[in-house]
Amino acid sequence: MRARAKAALVPTSWHNEMLALSESIIVKHTAELISRRRQLTVTSNQALTDSRWPQEVDFFIGEVIEKSVGHVNNSPELLRAIKWMIASATAQSASPRAPFLLDVKSAVVADAA
């Protein structure tokens, strides 16, 4: 029975270690990720869209996290958690841009009148 309990802990322990390592990598690259998300966020009909952002996240995971941590893409749970961490770390990038874009449009309309 103890052997089964230990065997069950090994994947959990590995998973937690991979999450911690991935989190430290994301924290290290947060400024770069925020910058990329801002660059890839476009405005369409006064709404912000991140249409190219998911591709950038996949690229970052493949090129940075996968090479440092390894086997991330083999674990759907780990991959989902890493994508959530990246989304959380870069969430602030979408909000500051919206008021600025609206102000610029308002200024253009005011100048045209």
C-alpha angles and dihedrals in degrees: 000000000000090000090057092048091051091046090052091051095053095071091043092049092047091047092051092048091051091049092050092048092046091049092053090051091049091049090051091052099037096111091050092046092050090050092050092048091052091049092049096044111097133189118235121174091343092306126110116233129189096200095145096035097084089057090052091050091052090048092050092049092049098043103034112019099033091050093048101036103021132207094040093132090055092065116063091192093052092045091050091049092049092050089050090051091051092048091050093047093051101035092103090062094074099052104052092054098054098066090045092053092047091049091051091051091047090051092051091050091048091050091050092054 
